[in-house]
């Protein structure tokens, strides 16, 4: 367990946010722009959700006891999983934004959510023990934590947008 308010750890969290948070945020924006090309609205929500769930299952079920064989694969699935799951609440709530451009909302939601997940992981010590019994629990925890944090941040951005910009202006 890492003490959050220790000055040395604040530098660590800032470093994690800059080195990992910004690239994952940009990856989430690229995924958002690609998913936005799908014309069917419910599919825009289901594609990142299903892809994120599948990647979370794969990531949780791979045995890390042989790091030479699965190391890059685990890294790649872990990197792609979070941006996909973070996009779902943004896609659902994007039509309710009044004044803020949608890409700004995607950027801030992804950045705040990813940094929150990194801090939460650092506070827990990033202990990853894979046992056949715990695979379903790890998968459920990953998906739910991503969706809850991203939904909270998206709701906060939506609320601030409606509060600051008024209720009558429509997003172009």
C-alpha positions in Angstrom: 0.0 0.0 0.0 1.4 3.4 -1.0 0.7 6.6 1.0 -1.1 8.9 -1.3 -0.2 12.3 0.2 3.5 11.6 0.6 5.3 14.3 -1.5 7.5 11.7 -3.2 4.4 9.7 -4.2 2.7 12.8 -5.7 5.7 13.1 -8.1 5.3 9.4 -8.9 1.5 9.9 -9.7 2.3 13.0 -11.8 5.0 11.0 -13.7 2.5 8.1 -14.3 -0.1 10.6 -15.5 2.2 12.2 -18.0 4.1 9.1 -19.3 1.1 6.7 -19.3 -2.0 8.8 -19.0 -1.4 11.1 -22.0 -0.6 8.2 -24.5 -3.6 6.2 -23.3 -5.8 9.3 -23.6 -4.7 9.9 -27.2 -5.3 6.2 -27.9 -8.8 6.6 -26.5 -9.4 9.6 -28.7 -8.3 7.6 -31.8 -10.6 4.8 -30.8 -13.4 7.3 -30.3 -12.9 8.8 -33.8 -12.8 5.3 -35.4 -15.9 4.1 -33.5 -17.8 7.3 -34.4 -17.6 6.2 -38.1 -20.0 3.4 -37.3 -23.5 4.6 -38.4 -25.5 2.5 -36.1 -25.7 4.3 -32.7 -26.1 1.2 -30.4 -23.2 -0.5 -32.1 -21.1 2.6 -31.2 -21.6 1.7 -27.6 -21.4 -2.0 -27.9 -18.2 -2.3 -29.9 -15.9 -0.8 -27.3 -17.7 -2.5 -24.5 -17.6 -6.0 -26.1 -14.0 -5.5 -27.2 -12.9 -4.3 -23.8 -14.6 -7.2 -22.1 -13.0 -9.7 -24.5 -9.6 -8.1 -23.9 -10.1 -8.1 -20.1 -11.0 -11.8 -20.2 -7.9 -12.6 -22.3 -5.7 -10.5 -20.1 -7.0 -12.1 -16.9 -6.8 -15.6 -18.2 -3.2 -15.6 -19.6 -0.8 -17.2 -17.2 2.1 -14.8 -16.5 4.4 -17.5 -15.2 6.3 -17.5 -18.5 7.0 -13.8 -19.1 9.0 -14.4 -22.3 6.1 -16.0 -24.0 3.2 -13.6 -23.0 4.9 -10.4 -21.8 4.3 -8.2 -24.8 0.8 -9.7 -25.3 -0.1 -8.9 -21.7 1.2 -5.4 -22.1 -0.7 -4.8 -25.4 -4.0 -6.1 -24.1 -3.6 -4.2 -20.8 -2.9 -1.0 -22.7 -5.9 -1.4 -25.1 -8.4 -2.6 -22.6 -8.8 0.6 -20.5 -9.4 3.1 -23.4 -12.0 0.9 -24.9 -14.0 0.5 -21.6 -13.6 4.2 -20.8 -15.2 5.2 -24.1 -18.6 3.6 -23.4 -20.0 6.3 -21.0 -18.7 9.1 -23.2 -20.5 7.6 -26.3 -23.7 7.3 -24.3 -23.6 10.8 -22.9 -22.1 12.7 -25.8 -25.4 13.9 -27.2 -26.2 15.7 -24.0 -23.3 18.0 -24.1 -24.4 21.5 -24.8 -21.4 23.6 -25.4 -18.2 21.6 -24.8 -16.9 19.9 -28.0 -17.1 16.2 -27.7 -13.4 15.6 -28.3 -12.6 17.8 -25.2 -15.0 15.7 -23.2 -13.4 12.5 -24.5 -9.9 13.8 -23.7 -10.7 14.9 -20.1 -12.8 11.8 -19.3 -10.1 9.5 -20.6 -7.2 11.4 -18.9 -8.9 11.7 -15.5 -10.2 8.1 -15.6 -6.8 6.6 -16.6 -4.9 8.6 -14.0 -7.5 7.6 -11.4 -7.0 4.0 -12.3 -3.2 4.3 -12.2 -3.4 5.9 -8.7 -5.8 3.3 -7.5 -3.5 0.5 -8.9 -0.5 2.2 -7.3 -2.3 2.4 -3.9 -3.0 -1.3 -4.1 0.6 -2.1 -5.0 -0.4 -3.5 -8.4 -0.5 -7.0 -6.9 -1.6 -9.4 -9.6 -2.1 -13.0 -8.5 -3.7 -15.1 -11.2 -5.5 -18.2 -9.9 -8.1 -20.1 -11.9 -10.7 -19.2 -9.2 -10.0 -15.5 -9.4 -10.0 -14.9 -13.1 -13.7 -14.1 -13.3 -13.4 -11.7 -10.3 -10.4 -9.9 -11.8 -12.2 -9.6 -15.1 -15.3 -8.2 -13.4 -13.3 -5.8 -11.3 -11.4 -4.5 -14.2 -14.5 -3.8 -16.3 -16.6 -2.4 -13.4 -13.8 -0.1 -12.1 -13.2 1.3 -15.6 -16.9 1.9 -16.3 -17.7 3.4 -12.9 -14.8 5.8 -12.9 -15.4 6.8 -16.5 -19.2 7.2 -15.9 -18.5 9.4 -12.9 -16.1 11.6 -14.7 -18.4 11.8 -17.8 -21.3 12.7 -15.5 -19.2 15.4 -13.8 -18.2 16.9 -17.2 -21.8 16.7 -18.4 -23.1 18.4 -15.2 -20.4 21.1 -15.4 -21.3 21.7 -19.0 -25.0 22.1 -18.3 -24.4 24.2 -15.2 -21.8 26.5 -16.8 -23.2 26.8 -20.3 -27.0 26.9 -19.6 -29.7 24.5 -20.6 -30.9 25.9 -24.0 -27.8 25.7 -26.2 -27.4 22.7 -28.4 -24.0 21.1 -29.4 -23.5 21.5 -33.1 
